[in-house]
Amino acid sequence: MKEEKFKQKKSDGFTLLETMIVITVFAIAAGAIFSAQFYGQKIFMEQQDLAEITQNGRIIMERITREIRQSKQISNNITEEEITAASEIEFQDGHLGSFNINGSPQSASTSTIALAADSSPTDDFYKDSFMEITSGWGNENNKIRKITGYDGSTKAATIDRPWEDPIPTVASIYSISSDYYYIRYFASSTELYKEVKVYYFPSDPYCYLPHNATSSSEILTSKLLEGPELVGEFVQGIKFWGNKLINIKINLAKNEQLLEIENKILGRNL
């Protein structure tokens, strides 16, 4: 009987050991790729957060710095030392000329009002001042508007927001006074706000007065002309201290990113 020899064919597949090695190598490579991607994304998000709080801090500091430099007087209690620093500041606006006028408009449209014929012939003379309609305002919400532009030849003043119906008429009376606007910056939660206010005695609410005016018979009252307006976000704290040289320190934060910025401002008129 002829002996038959059987030859075992080699398998074309992977052995268990080879399969385990491939899986292990793949897992290590995938983990490394994922870690690198996650780390890169984390760095990107951190840089975005830092850029955002830096931008907010720059805007806040630039606005406050510009307005304090032009201010006439600090009206709230600002101490000399940082340890007793104030968390808000109020000061008299000083960037406008001095004028106090009353009159009746020649006409009014949705977003403009033509002042009296004897108004200033200088373009933008009344820009950034506030107009109060003291009589015949038509709509209760038409009492106060900010003038954003002024044409000296036509006497047309452009206002910051449209009149509501019914709009003022030639029978209305307006008052524009620039002497005693007070600007206040204050933080609420993690946001910084700005508002513009005036002080007056109730017997004459359209006569603006210094913040420290006194009367034997009336209590000084305030009202808002503008705001509160959101200036910046991510504010964890703000400090004001000093006398003629005003120090400002702002702490900002978003997620894990922290930023502290500080500036010293010399008021030109303080």
RABEL-V66979 format. One record per pair of residues at least 4 apart in sequence whose C-alpha atoms are under 7 Angstrom apart, sorted by sequence separation. I is the first residue (numbers start at 1). J is the second residue. D is the distance in Angstrom with one decimal. If there is no record, write none. Layout:
I & J & D
I & J & D
//
This chain:
14 & 18 & 5.9
15 & 19 & 6.2
16 & 20 & 6.2
17 & 21 & 6.3
18 & 22 & 6.3
19 & 23 & 6.2
20 & 24 & 6.1
21 & 25 & 6.1
22 & 26 & 6.0
23 & 27 & 6.0
24 & 28 & 6.2
25 & 29 & 6.2
26 & 30 & 5.9
27 & 31 & 5.9
28 & 32 & 6.1
29 & 33 & 6.2
30 & 34 & 6.0
31 & 35 & 6.0
32 & 36 & 6.1
33 & 37 & 6.1
34 & 38 & 5.9
35 & 39 & 5.9
36 & 40 & 6.0
37 & 41 & 6.1
38 & 42 & 6.1
39 & 43 & 6.2
40 & 44 & 6.1
41 & 45 & 6.2
42 & 46 & 6.1
43 & 47 & 6.1
44 & 48 & 6.2
45 & 49 & 6.2
46 & 50 & 6.1
47 & 51 & 6.0
48 & 52 & 6.1
49 & 53 & 6.3
50 & 54 & 6.0
51 & 55 & 6.1
52 & 56 & 6.3
53 & 57 & 6.0
54 & 58 & 6.1
55 & 59 & 6.2
56 & 60 & 6.2
57 & 61 & 6.0
58 & 62 & 6.0
59 & 63 & 6.2
60 & 64 & 6.2
61 & 65 & 5.8
62 & 66 & 6.1
63 & 67 & 6.3
64 & 68 & 6.0
65 & 69 & 6.2
66 & 70 & 6.7
67 & 71 & 6.1
81 & 85 & 6.3
108 & 112 & 5.8
109 & 113 & 6.2
115 & 119 & 6.4
133 & 137 & 5.6
151 & 155 & 5.4
163 & 167 & 5.6
168 & 172 & 5.8
187 & 191 & 5.6
188 & 192 & 6.3
200 & 204 & 6.9
201 & 205 & 6.0
209 & 213 & 6.4
215 & 219 & 6.9
242 & 246 & 4.7
253 & 257 & 5.6
254 & 258 & 6.8
14 & 19 & 6.1
79 & 84 & 6.4
108 & 113 & 4.2
120 & 125 & 6.8
137 & 142 & 5.8
150 & 155 & 6.8
151 & 156 & 5.3
187 & 192 & 4.3
200 & 205 & 5.6
241 & 246 & 5.8
242 & 247 & 5.8
253 & 258 & 4.5
79 & 85 & 6.0
107 & 113 & 6.0
108 & 114 & 6.0
137 & 143 & 6.1
150 & 156 & 5.8
151 & 157 & 6.5
186 & 192 & 5.8
187 & 193 & 6.1
214 & 220 & 6.9
240 & 246 & 6.8
241 & 247 & 5.2
252 & 258 & 5.9
253 & 259 & 6.3
78 & 85 & 6.7
107 & 114 & 5.2
150 & 157 & 4.4
186 & 193 & 5.5
200 & 207 & 6.1
213 & 220 & 7.0
240 & 247 & 5.6
241 & 248 & 6.9
252 & 259 & 5.2
78 & 86 & 5.9
105 & 113 & 6.6
106 & 114 & 5.3
149 & 157 & 5.7
150 & 158 & 6.2
185 & 193 & 5.7
186 & 194 & 6.7
200 & 208 & 5.1
240 & 248 & 4.9
251 & 259 & 5.8
252 & 260 & 6.3
105 & 114 & 5.4
106 & 115 & 6.0
149 & 158 & 5.0
185 & 194 & 4.6
199 & 208 & 5.6
200 & 209 & 5.4
239 & 248 & 5.6
240 & 249 & 6.9
251 & 260 & 4.5
105 & 115 & 4.7
106 & 116 & 5.8
133 & 143 & 4.8
147 & 157 & 6.2
148 & 158 & 5.6
184 & 194 & 5.6
185 & 195 & 6.8
198 & 208 & 6.1
199 & 209 & 5.4
239 & 249 & 5.2
250 & 260 & 5.7
251 & 261 & 6.7
104 & 115 & 6.9
105 & 116 & 5.3
132 & 143 & 5.4
133 & 144 & 6.5
147 & 158 & 5.7
148 & 159 & 5.5
184 & 195 & 5.4
199 & 210 & 6.6
238 & 249 & 5.7
239 & 250 & 6.6
250 & 261 & 5.4
104 & 116 & 5.9
132 & 144 & 4.6
147 & 159 & 4.6
148 & 160 & 5.9
183 & 195 & 5.8
184 & 196 & 6.4
199 & 211 & 6.0
238 & 250 & 4.5
249 & 261 & 5.8
250 & 262 & 6.4
76 & 89 & 6.4
103 & 116 & 6.0
131 & 144 & 5.7
132 & 145 & 6.7
146 & 159 & 5.5
147 & 160 & 6.2
183 & 196 & 4.6
237 & 250 & 5.9
238 & 251 & 6.4
249 & 262 & 4.3
76 & 90 & 5.6
130 & 144 & 6.9
131 & 145 & 5.3
145 & 159 & 6.1
146 & 160 & 5.4
182 & 196 & 5.6
183 & 197 & 6.5
237 & 251 & 5.1
248 & 262 & 5.5
249 & 263 & 6.7
75 & 90 & 5.5
130 & 145 & 5.8
131 & 146 & 6.1
145 & 160 & 6.4
181 & 196 & 6.6
182 & 197 & 5.2
236 & 251 & 5.4
248 & 263 & 5.3
74 & 90 & 6.1
75 & 91 & 5.0
130 & 146 & 4.4
181 & 197 & 6.0
182 & 198 & 6.0
235 & 251 & 6.0
236 & 252 & 5.2
247 & 263 & 5.9
248 & 264 & 6.4
74 & 91 & 4.2
75 & 92 & 6.9
129 & 146 & 5.9
130 & 147 & 6.0
181 & 198 & 5.4
201 & 218 & 6.3
235 & 252 & 4.5
236 & 253 & 6.4
247 & 264 & 4.6
73 & 91 & 5.5
74 & 92 & 6.5
128 & 146 & 6.3
129 & 147 & 5.7
180 & 198 & 6.4
201 & 219 & 6.5
234 & 252 & 5.3
235 & 253 & 6.6
246 & 264 & 5.6
247 & 265 & 6.4
73 & 92 & 5.2
128 & 147 & 5.4
201 & 220 & 5.1
202 & 221 & 6.9
234 & 253 & 5.5
245 & 264 & 6.4
246 & 265 & 5.0
71 & 91 & 6.3
72 & 92 & 5.4
127 & 147 & 5.2
128 & 148 & 5.7
200 & 220 & 5.7
201 & 221 & 5.9
234 & 254 & 6.1
245 & 265 & 5.5
246 & 266 & 6.3
71 & 92 & 5.5
72 & 93 & 6.4
126 & 147 & 6.7
127 & 148 & 5.2
142 & 163 & 5.9
199 & 220 & 6.5
200 & 221 & 5.4
245 & 266 & 4.7
71 & 93 & 4.9
72 & 94 & 5.3
127 & 149 & 5.2
142 & 164 & 6.3
199 & 221 & 5.5
200 & 222 & 6.2
244 & 266 & 6.1
245 & 267 & 6.7
70 & 93 & 6.9
71 & 94 & 4.4
127 & 150 & 6.2
141 & 164 & 6.9
199 & 222 & 4.3
244 & 267 & 6.0
70 & 94 & 5.0
126 & 150 & 6.4
198 & 222 & 5.5
199 & 223 & 6.7
70 & 95 & 5.6
124 & 149 & 5.5
125 & 150 & 6.7
139 & 164 & 6.3
197 & 222 & 6.6
198 & 223 & 5.7
124 & 150 & 4.4
139 & 165 & 6.2
197 & 223 & 5.5
198 & 224 & 6.6
244 & 270 & 5.7
123 & 150 & 5.5
124 & 151 & 6.4
139 & 166 & 5.7
197 & 224 & 4.3
123 & 151 & 4.9
138 & 166 & 5.0
139 & 167 & 6.7
180 & 208 & 6.0
196 & 224 & 5.9
197 & 225 & 5.3
123 & 152 & 4.5
138 & 167 & 5.5
180 & 209 & 6.1
196 & 225 & 5.5
122 & 152 & 4.7
137 & 167 & 6.8
138 & 168 & 5.5
180 & 210 & 6.1
196 & 226 & 5.0
121 & 152 & 4.0
137 & 168 & 4.9
195 & 226 & 5.6
196 & 227 & 6.5
120 & 152 & 6.2
121 & 153 & 5.9
136 & 168 & 6.4
195 & 227 & 4.5
194 & 227 & 6.4
195 & 228 & 4.7
194 & 228 & 5.4
195 & 229 & 6.2
136 & 171 & 6.5
137 & 172 & 6.2
193 & 228 & 5.8
194 & 229 & 5.1
119 & 155 & 6.7
136 & 172 & 4.3
193 & 229 & 5.3
194 & 230 & 6.6
135 & 172 & 5.4
136 & 173 & 6.6
193 & 230 & 4.6
194 & 231 & 6.6
117 & 155 & 7.0
135 & 173 & 5.0
192 & 230 & 6.1
193 & 231 & 5.3
134 & 173 & 5.6
192 & 231 & 5.5
115 & 155 & 5.3
133 & 173 & 5.8
134 & 174 & 5.4
192 & 232 & 5.2
114 & 155 & 5.3
115 & 156 & 6.2
133 & 174 & 4.3
134 & 175 & 6.7
191 & 232 & 5.8
192 & 233 & 6.3
114 & 156 & 4.1
115 & 157 & 7.0
132 & 174 & 5.5
133 & 175 & 6.4
191 & 233 & 4.4
113 & 156 & 5.6
114 & 157 & 6.0
131 & 174 & 6.6
132 & 175 & 5.2
190 & 233 & 6.0
191 & 234 & 6.2
192 & 235 & 6.8
112 & 156 & 6.4
113 & 157 & 5.3
131 & 175 & 5.8
132 & 176 & 6.5
190 & 234 & 5.1
191 & 235 & 5.6
112 & 157 & 5.5
113 & 158 & 6.7
131 & 176 & 4.8
190 & 235 & 4.6
112 & 158 & 4.5
130 & 176 & 6.1
190 & 236 & 5.7
111 & 158 & 6.1
112 & 159 & 5.8
111 & 159 & 5.8
129 & 178 & 6.1
111 & 161 & 6.5
111 & 162 & 4.6
110 & 162 & 5.3
111 & 163 & 6.3
110 & 163 & 5.4
108 & 168 & 6.5
108 & 169 & 6.4
107 & 169 & 6.4
107 & 170 & 5.9
105 & 169 & 7.0
106 & 170 & 5.6
105 & 170 & 5.2
104 & 170 & 5.9
104 & 171 & 6.5
105 & 172 & 6.9
104 & 172 & 5.7
104 & 173 & 4.7
103 & 173 & 5.6
104 & 174 & 6.1
103 & 174 & 5.5
102 & 174 & 5.6
103 & 175 & 6.8
102 & 175 & 4.5
101 & 175 & 5.8
102 & 176 & 6.5
101 & 176 & 5.3
100 & 176 & 5.7
101 & 177 & 6.4
100 & 177 & 4.2
99 & 177 & 5.7
100 & 178 & 6.5
99 & 178 & 5.7
98 & 178 & 5.7
99 & 179 & 6.9
98 & 179 & 5.5
144 & 225 & 6.7
96 & 178 & 6.8
92 & 180 & 6.5
93 & 181 & 5.5
92 & 181 & 5.8
93 & 182 & 5.6
92 & 182 & 4.4
93 & 183 & 6.3
91 & 182 & 5.4
92 & 183 & 6.3
90 & 182 & 6.5
91 & 183 & 5.5
90 & 183 & 5.5
91 & 184 & 6.6
90 & 184 & 4.2
89 & 184 & 5.7
90 & 185 & 6.5
89 & 185 & 5.5
88 & 185 & 5.7
89 & 186 & 6.8
88 & 186 & 4.7
87 & 186 & 7.0
75 & 211 & 6.8
87 & 238 & 5.6
89 & 240 & 6.9
87 & 239 & 4.9
88 & 240 & 6.8
86 & 239 & 5.6
87 & 240 & 6.3
85 & 239 & 5.6
86 & 240 & 5.2
85 & 240 & 5.4
86 & 241 & 6.5
85 & 241 & 5.0
82 & 241 & 5.8
81 & 241 & 6.1
80 & 241 & 5.4
81 & 242 & 6.7
78 & 240 & 6.7
79 & 241 & 5.3
80 & 242 & 4.3
78 & 241 & 5.4
79 & 242 & 5.9
80 & 243 & 6.3
78 & 242 & 6.5
60 & 231 & 6.4
60 & 232 & 6.1
56 & 232 & 5.4
56 & 233 & 6.4
53 & 234 & 6.6
69 & 265 & 6.6
71 & 267 & 6.6
69 & 266 & 6.2
70 & 267 & 6.5
72 & 269 & 5.1
73 & 270 & 5.6
69 & 267 & 4.2
70 & 268 & 6.2
71 & 269 & 6.3
72 & 270 & 5.6
53 & 252 & 6.3
68 & 267 & 5.9
69 & 268 & 5.5
70 & 269 & 6.8
53 & 253 & 6.7
65 & 265 & 6.3
53 & 254 & 6.9
49 & 254 & 6.1
50 & 257 & 5.9
49 & 257 & 6.5
46 & 257 & 6.8
//
